[in-house]
């Protein structure tokens, strides 16, 4: 039978006052807020939703499912439940970026075994924070009565104006720091290939990819990004096949756990995907079971990729754990193997390109919204503010790629996607002023939230102390 409507019926619970519920339109939560005699708002309720027309009475059919609201395909006017497979690949694609290029450089001193333990620990941590973002996002959708809730709306609801300001500053800091790193690294690659000055390489890269973002249609940008992703997979596979021929398996057992903590900021940065969690929650109709699967499976793919990448690079350069003087193992690998060099250059450039496009689009839209510019016109000012500062700042320091990634990981990612999710969840769960109709999907209560916030703050404080000591050493 053709799907023509979606009808939802409240799930009876003793603690809620319920009234008959009518059919639900696209984007409308299948949850209802109940008003008490004093006018106090009560939590929204989950509903059983039947996908077939004509079922006005709550039937006992296997087609029923529990969700928050129903997405409607505007072209076919039929129910569009969202694809779990697409959600998994969205998380995986967002996670894999140029941060992978810096992993061997920051883990070389620790060795592969210690860095693998650190990588898995960071993965678990970032999975938990992503689930906390999903939990708060769905509860905020219930509060506002609509999908498409942003991180800013979540921060405003749970942490107030100060939380929104901190979130905005962290967002800007992360994006500018990473764009500086990407321009710096890409200019190095172009200069090595074409032999032109660094400032010309940086300008050429910024104009080419920035122009695609500004002038290109959504279809063109998608096609370019798809081409880059195919190139990344091809070059990565080629690199693993070629470099693994010199792999020394005994090198994978090298471990210096004392040096492992210094790699946490960049490894955590490499696992950033939380900015697309609100999209997942909307596309999957607030189904937290599917969102949980998408987050865990979607981040497990990059985890395997990172471990293979780190193992191949460090496994071909034995004896560097514990006190390496190599600034970048990729440079050493390029110089020691003539075949690997061009493959590494291609993989690095393609990974930077995909990340650069995504961050330019995200930051320009954010700045346009911040400046209150109309969304239906070309907006040169946000793009100029997005492209010019990274272009200029990337030329100040030859090693700014690693420094920018380290700063973004420590002071941006660990704040916005470490401390913030736990703080928002804490406020939501234990504040008398907020309601959380969705049960917690991260167990452990205050202990888990305390560990999440404490872990991020510990890394941030230790990095601040290290930076202060380095500045004192300079003077």
C-alpha positions in Angstrom: 0.0 0.0 0.0 1.4 3.4 -0.9 2.5 5.6 2.0 0.5 8.8 2.1 0.6 9.9 5.7 2.1 9.1 9.1 -0.2 8.9 12.1 1.2 8.9 15.7 -0.4 7.8 18.9 0.9 8.7 22.4 2.6 5.9 24.4 0.6 5.8 27.6 2.6 6.4 30.7 1.2 6.8 34.2 3.2 9.9 34.9 1.8 11.9 31.9 -1.6 13.4 31.2 -2.5 12.4 27.6 -5.1 13.6 25.2 -5.9 12.3 21.7 -3.1 13.1 19.2 -3.7 13.8 15.5 -1.6 13.0 12.5 1.9 14.5 12.2 3.2 16.5 9.4 6.8 16.6 8.2 9.3 17.9 10.7 6.7 18.1 13.5 7.8 16.2 16.6 5.5 13.2 17.3 5.8 14.2 20.9 3.5 16.5 22.9 4.1 18.8 25.7 1.4 18.6 28.4 0.3 21.6 30.5 -0.5 21.1 34.1 -3.1 23.2 36.0 -0.5 25.7 37.0 0.7 26.1 33.4 4.0 24.3 34.0 5.2 22.5 30.9 5.7 18.8 31.3 8.1 16.6 29.2 7.2 15.6 25.7 6.1 12.1 25.1 7.3 9.5 22.6 4.7 8.2 20.2 4.2 5.0 18.2 4.0 6.0 14.5 2.2 4.0 11.9 3.5 4.4 8.3 0.3 3.6 6.5 -2.8 5.6 5.7 -6.2 4.8 7.1 -4.9 3.5 10.4 -6.6 6.1 12.6 -6.8 3.8 15.6 -3.5 2.6 17.2 -3.0 -0.8 15.5 -1.0 -3.7 16.7 1.1 -4.0 13.5 4.8 -4.7 13.0 5.0 -1.5 10.8 4.8 0.7 13.9 8.0 2.3 15.2 9.1 4.7 17.9 10.5 8.0 16.7 10.3 11.7 17.5 9.0 13.0 14.2 8.6 12.1 10.5 10.7 13.4 7.6 8.7 14.1 4.5 10.2 13.9 1.0 9.1 17.2 -0.6 9.3 15.7 -4.1 7.3 12.5 -3.6 5.4 13.7 -0.5 6.2 10.3 1.1 7.8 9.4 4.4 11.7 9.6 4.2 13.1 7.8 7.2 16.7 8.5 6.5 19.4 5.9 5.6 21.5 4.5 8.4 24.2 3.5 5.9 24.3 7.1 4.6 24.5 8.3 8.2 27.5 6.0 8.9 29.4 7.2 5.8 28.6 10.9 6.7 30.3 10.4 10.1 33.2 8.5 8.6 33.7 11.1 5.8 33.6 13.9 8.3 36.1 12.3 10.6 38.7 11.4 8.0 40.5 14.6 7.1 43.9 16.3 7.0 44.5 15.6 10.7 45.6 12.1 9.8 48.7 13.6 8.2 50.0 14.7 11.6 49.4 11.5 13.5 52.7 9.8 12.7 54.6 13.0 13.6 53.0 13.3 17.1 53.1 9.5 17.8 56.6 8.7 16.7 58.2 9.2 20.1 55.6 7.1 21.8 55.9 4.2 19.3 53.1 2.4 17.6 51.9 0.2 20.5 51.6 3.2 22.9 50.0 5.4 20.2 47.5 2.7 19.3 46.3 2.5 22.9 46.1 6.3 23.0 44.2 6.3 19.6 41.7 3.8 20.9 41.2 5.7 24.1 40.6 9.0 22.2 38.2 7.2 20.0 36.1 5.9 23.0 36.2 9.4 24.5 35.0 11.1 21.3 32.3 8.5 20.8 30.9 9.3 24.3 31.0 13.0 23.7 29.2 12.5 20.3 26.5 10.5 22.1 26.1 13.3 24.7 25.7 15.8 21.8 23.0 13.5 20.3 21.2 13.2 23.6 21.1 17.0 24.2 20.2 17.6 20.6 17.1 15.4 20.7 15.9 16.9 24.0 16.4 20.3 22.5 14.3 19.3 19.4 11.6 18.3 21.9 11.9 21.6 23.6 11.7 23.7 20.4 9.3 21.5 18.5 11.4 21.1 15.4 14.3 19.3 13.8 17.5 20.9 12.6 18.7 22.2 16.0 22.2 23.6 16.0 25.0 23.5 18.6 24.3 27.2 19.3 20.6 26.5 20.1 21.7 23.6 22.4 24.2 25.8 24.2 21.6 28.6 24.6 19.1 26.2 26.1 21.4 24.4 28.5 24.2 26.9 29.3 22.7 30.3 28.5 24.3 33.3 26.8 27.8 32.7 28.2 27.7 29.2 26.8 26.7 30.5 23.4 29.5 33.0 23.3 32.1 30.4 24.3 30.7 28.0 21.7 30.9 30.6 19.0 34.5 31.6 19.9 35.6 27.9 20.0 33.9 27.3 16.6 35.8 30.3 15.1 39.0 29.3 16.7 38.9 25.7 15.4 38.0 26.7 11.9 40.6 29.5 11.5 43.4 27.3 13.1 42.7 24.4 10.8 42.4 26.6 7.7 45.8 28.1 8.5 47.2 24.6 8.9 45.7 23.4 5.6 47.0 26.4 3.6 50.5 26.0 5.1 50.7 22.3 4.3 49.2 22.6 0.8 51.6 25.4 -0.1 54.5 23.2 0.9 53.3 20.5 -1.4 52.7 22.8 -4.3 56.1 24.4 -3.9 57.9 21.1 -3.8 56.0 20.1 -7.0 56.2 23.3 -9.0 59.2 25.1 -7.5 57.4 28.4 -7.0 57.6 30.5 -3.8 55.5 29.5 -0.8 53.3 32.7 -0.9 52.4 32.0 -4.6 51.6 28.4 -3.7 49.4 29.5 -0.8 47.6 32.1 -3.0 47.1 29.6 -5.8 45.6 27.0 -3.5 43.3 29.5 -1.7 42.0 31.0 -5.0 41.4 27.6 -6.6 39.6 25.9 -3.8 38.0 29.1 -2.4 36.8 29.9 -5.9 35.2 26.5 -6.2 33.3 27.0 -2.9 32.2 30.6 -3.8 31.4 30.3 -7.5 30.6 26.6 -7.8 27.1 25.2 -7.5 26.1 22.6 -5.0 26.4 19.9 -7.7 29.9 21.1 -8.7 31.2 21.2 -5.1 29.8 17.7 -4.5 31.4 16.4 -7.7 34.8 17.9 -6.8 34.6 16.5 -3.3 33.6 13.1 -4.6 36.6 13.1 -7.0 38.9 14.0 -4.1 37.5 11.3 -1.9 38.0 8.7 -4.6 41.6 10.0 -5.0 42.2 9.7 -1.2 41.0 6.1 -1.1 43.1 5.2 -4.2 46.3 6.9 -2.9 45.9 5.5 0.6 45.5 2.0 -0.7 48.5 2.4 -2.9 50.6 3.8 -0.1 49.8 1.0 2.2 50.6 -1.6 -0.4 53.9 0.0 -1.4 55.1 1.0 2.1 54.1 -2.3 3.8 56.8 -4.1 1.7 59.4 -2.5 4.1 57.4 -3.0 7.2 59.3 -4.4 10.2 56.8 -6.1 12.4 59.0 -5.8 15.5 58.8 -2.0 15.2 55.1 -2.2 15.9 55.9 -3.4 19.5 57.9 -0.3 20.4 56.2 1.7 23.2 57.0 4.7 25.2 53.8 5.4 27.2 55.3 8.4 28.9 55.4 10.2 25.6 51.8 9.2 24.6 49.9 12.0 26.3 51.5 14.7 24.2 49.7 13.3 21.1 46.2 13.5 22.6 45.2 16.9 21.2 46.0 16.1 17.6 44.5 12.6 17.8 41.4 14.0 19.4 41.2 16.6 16.6 41.4 13.7 14.0 38.3 12.2 15.5 36.1 15.4 15.2 32.7 14.6 13.8 30.4 16.0 16.5 29.4 19.0 14.3 27.3 16.7 12.1 25.5 14.9 15.0 22.6 17.4 14.8 22.2 16.5 11.1 22.2 12.8 12.0 19.5 13.3 14.6 17.3 15.2 12.1 17.9 12.8 9.2 17.2 9.7 11.4 14.1 11.2 13.0 15.5 11.4 16.5 15.9 7.6 16.6 18.7 7.5 19.1 19.3 3.8 18.5 20.2 4.5 14.9 22.1 7.6 15.8 24.2 5.5 18.3 24.9 2.9 15.6 25.9 5.6 13.1 28.3 7.2 15.5 30.0 4.0 16.7 30.3 2.4 13.3 31.1 5.7 11.5 34.0 6.5 13.8 35.2 2.9 13.9 36.1 3.1 10.1 38.5 6.1 10.6 39.9 4.4 13.7 40.9 1.4 11.6 42.3 3.8 9.0 44.3 5.8 11.5 45.8 2.6 13.0 46.8 1.2 9.7 48.3 4.6 8.6 50.2 5.0 11.8 51.4 1.4 11.7 52.6 1.5 8.1 54.5 4.8 8.7 56.1 4.0 12.0 56.6 0.3 11.1 58.9 1.3 8.2 61.0 3.7 10.4 62.2 1.4 13.2 64.0 2.7 16.3 62.4 6.2 16.5 60.3 5.6 19.6 61.6 7.2 22.8 63.6 10.1 21.4 63.2 10.9 17.8 64.6 14.0 16.2 62.6 13.5 13.0 60.2 16.5 12.7 57.9 14.6 10.2 58.2 10.9 9.5 56.5 11.4 6.2 59.4 13.5 5.0 61.8 10.8 6.0 59.7 8.2 4.3 59.5 10.3 1.1 63.3 10.7 1.0 64.0 7.0 1.6 61.6 5.6 -1.0 61.2 7.3 -4.4 57.9 5.5 -5.1 56.3 6.5 -1.8 57.1 10.2 -2.1 54.6 11.1 -4.9 51.9 8.9 -3.4 52.3 10.6 0.0 52.2 14.0 -1.7 49.0 13.1 -3.6 47.3 11.6 -0.5 48.3 14.7 1.6 47.0 17.2 -0.9 43.7 15.4 -1.5 43.0 15.0 2.2 43.7 18.7 2.7 41.5 19.6 -0.2 38.4 17.8 1.1 38.9 19.2 4.6 39.5 22.7 3.2 36.3 22.8 1.2 34.2 21.6 4.1 35.7 24.1 6.6 35.5 27.0 4.1 31.8 26.3 3.5 31.1 25.9 7.2 32.9 29.0 8.3 31.6 31.2 5.5 28.0 30.2 6.4 28.6 30.8 10.0 30.1 34.3 9.4 27.2 35.1 7.1 24.7 34.2 9.8 26.8 36.1 12.4 26.8 39.2 10.1 23.0 38.8 9.5 23.5 38.7 5.7 20.8 37.3 3.4 21.3 33.7 2.5 19.9 33.9 -1.1 22.6 36.2 -2.5 26.3 35.9 -3.1 28.2 37.0 0.0 31.8 38.0 -0.9 32.4 39.5 2.6 32.1 36.2 4.5 34.3 34.4 2.0 37.0 37.2 2.2 36.9 36.9 6.0 37.2 33.1 5.6 40.0 33.0 3.1 42.3 36.0 3.7 43.3 35.5 7.4 44.5 31.9 6.9 46.3 32.9 3.7 48.3 35.6 5.5 48.9 33.8 8.8 50.0 30.5 7.1 53.2 32.3 5.9 54.4 33.4 9.3 56.0 30.1 10.5 57.3 27.2 8.4 56.1 24.7 11.1 52.7 26.3 11.6 50.9 23.2 10.3 51.6 21.2 13.4 51.4 24.1 15.7 48.0 25.1 14.4 46.7 21.5 14.6 48.0 21.2 18.2 46.3 24.5 19.3 43.1 23.6 17.5 43.0 20.2 19.2 43.8 21.5 22.7 42.0 24.8 23.0 39.2 24.3 20.4 38.2 20.7 20.1 38.6 19.7 23.7 36.5 22.7 24.8 33.8 22.6 22.2 33.5 18.8 21.8 35.0 17.7 25.1 33.9 20.0 28.0 30.8 21.4 26.3 28.8 18.1 25.6 29.3 17.0 29.2 28.5 20.4 30.6 25.3 20.6 28.5 24.2 17.1 29.5 24.9 17.8 33.2 22.8 21.0 33.1 20.0 19.2 31.3 20.0 16.1 33.5 20.4 17.7 36.9 18.8 21.2 36.5 15.3 21.8 37.9 14.6 24.3 35.1 15.2 21.9 32.2 13.3 18.8 31.1 14.8 15.7 29.4 12.1 13.6 27.9 14.7 11.3 26.2 16.4 8.9 28.7 20.2 9.2 28.9 22.0 7.1 26.2 25.4 7.5 28.0 25.3 5.5 31.3 27.2 6.4 34.5 25.5 9.6 35.5 27.6 12.3 37.2 30.6 10.0 37.3 30.8 9.6 33.5 30.1 13.3 32.9 32.7 14.3 35.5 35.3 12.0 33.9 34.6 13.5 30.4 34.9 17.1 31.6 37.8 16.3 33.9 39.8 14.5 31.2 39.4 17.4 28.7 40.3 20.0 31.4 43.3 17.9 32.5 44.8 17.9 29.0 44.0 21.6 28.5 45.7 22.6 31.8 48.7 20.4 31.1 49.1 22.0 27.6 48.8 25.5 29.1 51.6 24.7 31.6 53.8 23.3 28.8 53.2 26.3 26.6 54.1 28.7 29.6 57.3 26.7 30.3 58.3 26.9 26.6 57.7 30.7 26.6 59.8 31.0 29.8 62.6 28.9 28.2 62.6 31.2 25.1 63.0 34.3 27.3 
